[in-house]
Amino acid sequence: MTLRVVDPELLAVTADGFSLSFAVADASGPVDASARVLVNSVPRAVSEGTAGTRLVRIEGLAPDTEYEISLAADGREIEPRRQVVLRHADGL
C-alpha cells in the first residue's frame, strides 16, 4: 500500500506554533493510517484513527525562527518539506 498526503494545508501560523490539516490516502482513497508531523526532522505529533481530514496543532516553538515541516507514515516521509517562519504580530 503506497500512502500519500491529500489536501495538505497550513491553516494558521502564530508566534510559537502552527495548525495544519491533511488526509492520508492510498489508491482506494482516505485511510486511517498513522501519520507523524515532523518539525526540523523531529517527530512532534502523531495523528491516527481518522480516515478523513485531520487537524494538528503544534505549539511551543521559538518565535522568529524558520522551521521545516514534513509528514511521514509507514516509517517514511510522504509529504515534501515545507518552510515556515513563526512571526509575532505587532500589537498582540
TIDREN-192483 format. One record per residue: residue number from 1; residue in three letters; z negated, x, y negated of N, C-alpha, C, O in turn. Coordinates in nm, 3 decimals. Each point is the difference from the previous one (the first is absolute). Layout:
! TIDREN-192483
> NUM	ALA	Z	X	Y	Z	X	Y	Z	X	Y	Z	X	Y
...
This chain:
! TIDREN-192483
> 1	MET	0.000	0.084	0.117	0.000	-0.084	-0.117	0.000	0.089	-0.123	-0.093	0.078	-0.020
> 2	THR	0.196	-0.088	-0.063	0.009	0.074	-0.125	-0.054	-0.087	-0.112	0.047	-0.111	-0.022
> 3	LEU	-0.146	0.163	-0.048	-0.062	-0.074	-0.109	0.056	0.042	-0.134	0.044	0.114	-0.018
> 4	ARG	-0.045	-0.208	-0.075	0.042	0.029	-0.137	-0.084	-0.083	-0.096	-0.059	-0.101	0.038
> 5	VAL	0.053	0.145	-0.163	-0.071	-0.074	-0.103	0.100	-0.097	-0.064	0.114	0.036	-0.030
> 6	VAL	-0.161	-0.160	0.010	0.083	-0.103	-0.061	-0.063	-0.040	-0.133	-0.121	-0.023	-0.007
> 7	ASP	0.200	0.014	-0.097	-0.043	-0.047	-0.132	-0.121	0.073	-0.057	-0.095	-0.065	-0.044
> 8	PRO	0.094	0.199	0.043	-0.113	0.068	-0.062	0.002	-0.019	-0.152	0.106	0.006	-0.062
> 9	GLU	-0.223	-0.030	0.004	-0.008	-0.019	-0.144	-0.134	0.052	-0.053	-0.106	-0.037	0.051
> 10	LEU	0.113	0.121	-0.152	-0.119	0.045	-0.070	-0.033	-0.109	-0.101	0.071	-0.017	-0.099
> 11	LEU	-0.179	-0.057	0.122	-0.032	-0.118	-0.080	-0.074	0.034	-0.129	0.024	-0.062	-0.103
> 12	ALA	-0.114	0.159	0.109	-0.082	0.033	-0.117	-0.047	0.144	0.008	-0.025	0.053	0.109
> 13	VAL	0.014	0.010	-0.225	-0.056	0.135	-0.010	-0.108	-0.006	-0.106	0.024	-0.048	-0.111
> 14	THR	-0.145	0.095	0.144	-0.111	0.004	-0.094	-0.039	0.145	-0.023	0.065	0.091	0.051
> 15	ALA	-0.169	-0.069	-0.128	-0.045	0.136	-0.029	-0.047	0.073	0.124	0.007	0.123	0.005
> 16	ASP	-0.056	-0.196	0.097	-0.055	0.069	0.117	0.052	-0.054	0.133	-0.061	0.023	0.105
> 17	GLY	0.174	-0.095	-0.107	0.052	-0.050	0.126	0.130	-0.076	-0.015	0.063	0.001	-0.106
> 18	PHE	-0.022	-0.065	0.215	0.123	-0.077	0.001	-0.007	-0.106	0.108	-0.082	0.007	0.091
> 19	SER	0.170	-0.107	-0.103	0.014	-0.106	0.100	0.145	-0.003	0.044	0.091	0.017	-0.082
> 20	LEU	-0.069	-0.037	0.210	0.137	-0.010	0.049	0.011	-0.106	0.107	-0.099	-0.037	0.064
> 21	SER	0.220	-0.011	-0.044	0.028	-0.097	0.106	0.116	0.051	0.082	0.085	0.074	-0.049
> 22	PHE	-0.082	-0.114	0.176	0.108	0.040	0.090	-0.015	-0.079	0.130	-0.103	-0.064	0.023
> 23	ALA	0.204	0.070	0.060	-0.007	-0.053	0.136	0.054	0.108	0.092	0.079	0.084	-0.042
> 24	VAL	-0.121	-0.088	0.168	0.051	0.091	0.102	0.086	-0.083	0.094	-0.042	-0.107	0.044
> 25	ALA	0.162	0.155	-0.013	0.091	-0.076	0.084	0.069	0.090	0.101	0.012	0.121	-0.018
> 26	ASP	0.034	-0.185	0.126	0.090	0.066	0.093	0.131	-0.077	-0.003	0.022	-0.079	-0.092
> 27	ALA	0.066	0.099	0.188	0.131	-0.066	0.000	-0.010	-0.153	0.005	0.092	-0.069	-0.043
> 28	SER	-0.204	0.017	0.096	-0.015	-0.145	0.013	-0.064	-0.065	-0.123	-0.004	-0.122	-0.009
> 29	GLY	-0.046	0.201	-0.085	-0.065	-0.053	-0.119	-0.140	0.055	-0.018	-0.036	0.098	0.065
> 30	PRO	-0.046	-0.160	-0.154	-0.135	0.049	-0.026	-0.086	0.004	0.126	0.007	-0.089	0.085
> 31	VAL	-0.089	0.193	-0.074	-0.090	0.019	0.114	-0.140	0.031	-0.050	-0.019	0.033	-0.117
> 32	ASP	-0.079	-0.044	0.207	-0.139	0.025	-0.039	-0.045	0.144	0.028	-0.119	0.025	0.018
> 33	ALA	0.212	0.068	-0.013	-0.033	0.140	0.027	-0.089	0.056	-0.111	0.015	-0.035	-0.117
> 34	SER	-0.106	0.120	0.154	-0.089	0.066	-0.094	0.081	0.094	-0.090	0.092	0.067	0.046
> 35	ALA	-0.127	-0.064	-0.174	0.065	0.091	-0.095	-0.107	0.070	-0.082	-0.102	-0.060	-0.035
> 36	ARG	0.126	0.187	0.005	-0.093	0.077	-0.082	0.063	0.027	-0.136	0.119	0.027	-0.011
> 37	VAL	-0.201	-0.035	-0.093	0.041	0.038	-0.135	-0.052	0.141	-0.023	-0.120	0.025	0.010
> 38	LEU	0.211	0.067	-0.041	-0.037	0.139	-0.025	0.015	0.032	-0.148	0.099	-0.039	-0.063
> 39	VAL	-0.195	0.109	0.008	0.004	0.047	-0.138	-0.007	0.152	0.007	-0.099	0.056	0.048
> 40	ASN	0.203	0.010	-0.096	0.011	0.146	0.012	-0.016	0.044	0.145	-0.068	0.098	0.029
> 41	SER	0.130	-0.173	0.062	0.003	0.027	0.145	-0.134	-0.021	0.070	-0.014	0.035	0.117
> 42	VAL	-0.085	-0.092	-0.187	-0.132	-0.027	0.058	-0.015	-0.151	0.019	0.018	-0.076	-0.095
> 43	PRO	-0.051	0.031	0.218	-0.019	-0.145	0.022	-0.112	-0.055	-0.088	-0.111	0.054	-0.001
> 44	ARG	0.141	-0.162	-0.074	-0.099	-0.064	-0.088	-0.031	-0.143	0.040	-0.103	-0.054	-0.039
> 45	ALA	0.193	-0.009	0.118	-0.023	-0.139	0.042	0.082	-0.028	0.125	0.103	0.063	0.025
> 46	VAL	-0.151	-0.160	0.054	0.074	-0.048	0.117	0.017	-0.150	-0.015	-0.096	-0.072	-0.031
> 47	SER	0.217	0.026	0.052	0.030	-0.143	-0.004	0.046	-0.041	0.139	0.092	0.059	0.056
> 48	GLU	-0.158	-0.162	-0.001	0.038	-0.044	0.135	-0.027	-0.148	0.019	-0.079	-0.060	-0.073
> 49	GLY	0.145	0.003	0.171	-0.027	-0.137	0.038	0.080	-0.107	-0.072	-0.024	-0.119	0.022
> 50	THR	0.116	0.157	-0.107	0.080	-0.099	-0.071	0.148	0.030	0.023	0.045	0.112	-0.022
> 51	ALA	0.030	-0.213	0.065	0.143	0.019	0.023	0.081	-0.038	-0.123	0.123	-0.005	0.007
> 52	GLY	-0.188	-0.022	-0.118	0.070	-0.035	-0.124	-0.029	0.102	-0.108	-0.024	0.117	0.029
> 53	THR	0.025	-0.163	-0.152	-0.025	0.088	-0.114	-0.145	0.045	-0.002	-0.092	-0.080	0.019
> 54	ARG	0.073	0.208	-0.042	-0.135	0.059	-0.008	-0.027	0.044	-0.142	0.090	0.047	-0.069
> 55	LEU	-0.213	-0.063	0.024	-0.042	0.045	-0.132	-0.109	0.104	0.019	-0.098	-0.023	0.071
> 56	VAL	0.116	0.139	-0.135	-0.096	0.109	0.013	-0.036	0.052	-0.138	0.087	0.018	-0.085
> 57	ARG	-0.217	0.004	0.064	-0.050	0.056	-0.126	-0.068	0.132	0.029	-0.085	0.008	0.088
> 58	ILE	0.123	0.095	-0.160	-0.060	0.133	0.011	-0.072	0.027	-0.132	0.058	-0.013	-0.108
> 59	GLU	-0.186	0.051	0.117	-0.080	0.028	-0.120	-0.068	0.136	0.014	0.004	0.062	0.107
> 60	GLY	-0.065	-0.017	-0.216	-0.078	0.123	0.003	0.083	0.126	-0.018	-0.044	0.109	0.039
> 61	LEU	0.162	-0.121	-0.097	0.084	0.117	-0.026	-0.026	0.052	-0.141	-0.054	-0.072	-0.084
> 62	ALA	0.092	0.196	0.059	-0.022	0.061	-0.132	0.105	-0.047	-0.100	0.119	-0.001	0.031
> 63	PRO	-0.163	-0.038	-0.153	0.095	-0.042	-0.103	0.090	0.116	-0.044	-0.032	0.117	0.021
> 64	ASP	0.146	-0.152	-0.081	0.096	0.098	-0.053	0.041	0.104	0.104	0.016	0.118	-0.032
> 65	THR	0.000	-0.163	0.154	0.037	0.087	0.110	0.121	-0.059	0.073	0.009	-0.122	0.017
> 66	GLU	0.083	0.207	0.024	0.116	-0.046	0.075	-0.034	-0.003	0.148	-0.057	0.095	0.054
> 67	TYR	0.091	-0.205	0.012	-0.025	-0.017	0.143	0.128	-0.035	0.072	0.089	-0.064	-0.056
> 68	GLU	-0.080	0.108	0.180	0.112	-0.032	0.087	-0.047	-0.107	0.098	-0.100	0.020	0.070
> 69	ILE	0.171	-0.132	-0.062	-0.038	-0.111	0.087	0.103	-0.013	0.111	0.121	0.004	-0.026
> 70	SER	-0.168	-0.018	0.151	0.091	-0.026	0.110	-0.069	-0.092	0.101	-0.122	-0.016	-0.003
> 71	LEU	0.200	-0.043	0.091	-0.050	-0.089	0.104	0.039	0.057	0.135	0.106	0.061	0.015
> 72	ALA	-0.193	-0.081	0.085	0.026	0.054	0.134	-0.041	-0.101	0.106	-0.096	-0.075	-0.019
> 73	ALA	0.169	0.075	0.129	-0.033	-0.084	0.116	0.043	0.075	0.125	0.091	0.082	-0.004
> 74	ASP	-0.156	-0.112	0.114	0.030	0.069	0.127	-0.007	0.152	-0.014	0.074	0.072	0.067
> 75	GLY	-0.163	-0.024	-0.155	-0.020	0.143	-0.015	0.109	0.072	-0.077	0.002	0.123	-0.002
> 76	ARG	0.089	-0.196	-0.060	0.105	0.067	-0.077	0.023	-0.073	-0.132	-0.024	-0.121	-0.011
> 77	GLU	0.069	0.196	-0.087	0.028	-0.058	-0.131	0.119	-0.094	0.010	0.102	0.035	0.060
> 78	ILE	-0.114	-0.155	-0.119	0.110	-0.095	0.010	0.052	-0.043	-0.136	0.097	-0.075	-0.007
> 79	GLU	-0.158	0.120	-0.099	0.048	-0.037	-0.134	0.012	0.128	-0.082	-0.092	0.081	-0.001
> 80	PRO	0.206	-0.063	-0.067	0.012	0.119	-0.085	-0.115	0.008	-0.099	-0.052	-0.102	-0.045
> 81	ARG	0.014	0.221	0.012	-0.112	0.021	-0.093	0.037	-0.043	-0.140	0.114	0.017	-0.045
> 82	ARG	-0.211	-0.072	-0.025	0.016	-0.043	-0.139	-0.102	0.073	-0.084	-0.111	0.027	0.045
> 83	GLN	0.149	0.006	-0.168	-0.090	0.066	-0.094	-0.056	-0.103	-0.097	0.073	-0.087	-0.047
> 84	VAL	-0.202	0.096	0.017	-0.061	-0.086	-0.101	-0.100	0.084	-0.078	-0.071	0.083	0.057
> 85	VAL	0.065	-0.104	-0.189	-0.099	0.065	-0.086	-0.093	-0.109	-0.051	0.045	-0.099	-0.058
> 86	LEU	-0.176	0.118	0.080	-0.099	-0.097	-0.044	-0.033	0.027	-0.146	-0.038	0.111	-0.037
> 87	ARG	0.051	-0.213	-0.047	-0.026	0.012	-0.142	-0.099	-0.106	-0.044	0.003	-0.113	0.049
> 88	HIS	-0.090	0.149	-0.140	-0.095	-0.094	-0.058	0.064	-0.062	-0.122	0.046	0.071	-0.089
> 89	ALA	-0.043	-0.204	0.083	0.059	-0.071	-0.115	-0.088	0.019	-0.123	-0.123	-0.009	0.009
> 90	ASP	0.184	0.034	-0.124	-0.077	0.015	-0.125	-0.075	-0.128	-0.032	0.053	-0.110	0.013
> 91	GLY	-0.177	0.126	-0.053	-0.081	-0.114	-0.042	-0.069	-0.073	0.112	-0.069	-0.099	-0.026
> 92	LEU	0.083	0.142	0.149	-0.068	-0.067	0.112	-0.110	0.086	0.056	-0.068	-0.041	0.094
